[in-house]
Amino acid sequence: MLTVHDSKQKVVTLKIKELFFLAGILGSDRLLGVEDPFRGYMAEDIAVEWERVKTSLLEKGYLVQDQDTHELIMTPTVFSRVAIAGLSDRACWLRYTIDGKSYESYIHCTDERVVEVTRAVDVPDSFTLSDLGNVREAVAVLIERMKWSGQSPMERPALMCSKKKFYEVMNGLKGCEVQTVAEELSQETNDPEGSLALARCLVNKQAEGEFKLLVWRQDGWQSQSAAFTASTVSNWLFRMSTKASDDWLVAALTTKEQFHEMLLDWLKQPAEEEER
């Protein structure tokens, strides 16, 4: 399948079967966050589905058929978006909430471009593939979306406490005063000032979320994850135990600039050099 040399498409929206077929044509079998819609299908059933998908893609203008050779030609925008989403070896999963509204997406990176894959809001069983620019541009866009504070409060040591206790405090925040939350945290951290700073952010949070940084290796995706809370005056980054036998959490006061550089370093680093 060839690609044409011109495209004016800004947003690419694909049904899940369309995305799977196009990714398969490009040699990808590792789409993140997209379940295989053809699991359990017989070969003849898949062939029938391909004809339906092909017709749909031609109608959308995502595929063009050469009049002489009848060869299917993929538009460059579709080719680029699907290739990056299906073949990139660096990615980031994001899920966050702002003012009660939740957002979730996968960010796929190459050295040149970044593509975001999200579930389409108004089209059932579909995904939107959007270009976010280069890595630096994409990171800036994402951090602005997540409402990270631009304030630079006084540096403080990281706080360490029980993960279980921390989430007990988080789940009981509604209606609590800052001082009450600070006292509960201080019992775990033994740092009254740091606990008060964290409590101010938790009680007055405007955004919270989690993310997973992923790198592709021969045996599959490897990842590390973290969570965050942001208020108008500060941001805190949380790393925590993932094994059932462990119970720890580290909370670090993190500036917008520090988070920007952290994401930038991760997403720009070649997979073969990644040692995290």
N, C-alpha and C positions, 0 to 999 in steps of 0.2 A: 504494500500500500504506500502510495506516494503522498506528499503534502503539496498543496498549492502555495503560491507565493504571495497571496494577498488575503487579508481577513480584517473585517471591521468589528468582529465580535468582542464585546466588553466582558460579558458574563456568560459562562458556559454552564447550563443546567442539564444534567443527564439523569435519566431514570437509572435505577440500580443495575438493570440488565445491560443498558447501553454502556455504562461505565465499565462493567465487567468485561464485555466483549472488546471494547476498545483497548482496555488495559491488557487483555490477553493477546490481542494482535501485536502489541508492542513488547510482549514477552514478560509481562508482570504477573506474578501470582501472590503478591504480598501487599494488597491494598489494606491500609489501616482503617479500622472502624467501619468496614463495609462487609457484611456477611455474604457469603457465596449464595447467590439466588438460585444456583443450578445444582445444589447438593441433592443427590438422589435422582437426578434426571438421567434418562437413557440418552445414548448418542443421537438417535433419530429425533428425540424431542428437542435436544439442543439445536439441531440443524433447523428445525421448524422455527424455534425462537429467534435464531439468527436472521432469518428472512424477515421476521416482524421487526426486529431491532434495526436492521439495515434500512427498511422502508421508513421507519421513524427518523433515523439519522439523516436520510436524504431529504425528507420533508423539512427538517429543521435547518438544513443547510450546513450541517456539521460534516457531512460527507457529500462529495460530488462525484458523479460517474462520467468518465471520459467518453465522449460520443463515438470515438473511433475504436478504442481498445476495450471500452466498457470497464476499465479498471476503476476501482474505488479510490478516490483521492480525499484525504483528510485535510481539513483546513488547518493552517499553521497554529492558530490559537488553540484549537481543540487538541492538536498533536502535542503542543508544548504543555498544556495544563495536565493532560492525562499522563504524559511521559514523566513529568516531575512528581505527580501524585503517586504513580505506580513504581517508579524506578529510583527515586532519591534514597540515599542511605542515611540521611539525617532528618529527624522529624520532631515535632513537639505536639503533645496533646494538651489542650487547654479546656478547663471548665470553670466558669466563674459566675458570680451573681452580683448584680448591681441593682439596688433598690427593689429587690424581690424578683427581678427578671433574670433568668439563667441563659447563659451562652455556652456553646460547646463547639469546638472545631479541631481539626488536625492541620498542622502547619508543616509543609514539605519543602525542604531546602536543597538547592544546588548552589554552587559558587556564584552563579549569575542571577538566578531568580528564585522567588518564593511563591508557592501556591497554597492557598487556604481551601480546605474542603469542609463544607458544612452541609447539614441536612437542610434542604429547601423548606422554607416555612409554608409556602402556599402551593407546593406541588407534592402530592403524596409519593412516597418511595423514591425520592429524587435527591440529588446532591448538587450543590452549587460549587463550582471551581473558580476561584478568583485569584488574580495576580496581585500580590502585595508589593511588587518591586524587588529591589535587591535585599540582601539580608539586613543591612543597616536600616533601610527604609521600613522593612516589615517589622522589625523589633520596635522601632519608634511608634508605629501605628498600633501595635498590640498593647504596649504599655499605656498609651493614652486611653485605649478602650477600657483597660482594666482599672482606670481611675487611680493610678499610683500618685501619691502626694509628691509635689516638688519641693517640699520643705526638707531642710537638712538639720534635724535636731542633734543635740550633743551626743557624741558616740558613747555607747554603753556596752559592757560585756554581754555576751550571749547568755541567755537564761536556760537552765536545764531542769526539767521536771518530768513527772510521770505523764505519759501520753494519755492514759485513762483518766487521770485527774484533770488534765487540761481540757479534755473534751466534755467532762462533766461540768466544768466552769463555762465552757462555750455554750453548751446546751441550756444553761440556766441564766443566760445573760439578760433575758427580757425583764425589764423593770428594775434591774439592779443598778445601784449606784457605783460609781467608779471606785470609791474607797473600799466598798464591800468586796468587789472583784479583786482589787489589789491585795487585800488581806488574805483572801483565799489562795491566790497565786504565791504570795510571799511565804506561806507555810510550806510550799513545795520547793521554791527556788532559793530561799534564804537571802533574797536580794530585794529589800523593800522598795528602793528607788526604781530599780529596773521593772519590778512588778507593777508599780504605779504607772510607769510609762506605757507598759504593755496594756494594762487595764484601760487606760484612756483611749487607746486605739481600738480595743475590742468593743467597748461600750459605744463608741462613736463611729464605728466602721461604716464606710460607704460602699465598700466592695470586699469580697472574699472569694477565694477560689483555690484551685489546685492545678498543677501541671506535671507532665511527665516528659522528660527529655529522652529521646530514643535514638539509637544508632543501630544500623543493620550490620550483622556479622553473618558468617557462613551458616551458623546454627540457629539464626533467627534474630529477632529484635532484642536488644538489651536496653535497659532503662534505669533511670534514677528519677525520683519524684520529690516534690515538695508542695507546700501549701503557703498561702499568704493571706494577710488581712491588711487593708489600706483604709486610712481615715484622712481627713483634711490636713492633719499635722504630722502623721508618721506612717510608716509601712513596716510590717514585720514578716519575716520569712521563716517558715517552720520546716524543719527536717525531723523525721521521726522513725521509730522502729517499724519494720514491716513483718517481722517474725512474731508468731503468736507467743513465743516464749519470752520475748523482750518487751519492755515497757519504758520507753524513754522518748523524750521530745526536746529538741533544741530550738529556741526562739531567738532570732537575730534581728535587731533593728537594722533595716536596710534602706538606703536611699534609692530614689528613682534612678540615679546615675549608676549606682552599683548594680542594680538589677539589670539595667540596660546592658552593661558590660558583660555581666554573667551570661545572659542569653546570647549576646553577640559572639562571645568566645566559643560557646558550645555549638551554635548553629553554623559558624564559619569553619570549624575545625574538621579537617578531612577524617573520615571514618577510620582509615588505617592507622591514624595517629592517636585516636581516642583511647585513653587508658583509664577512664573513670569507671 
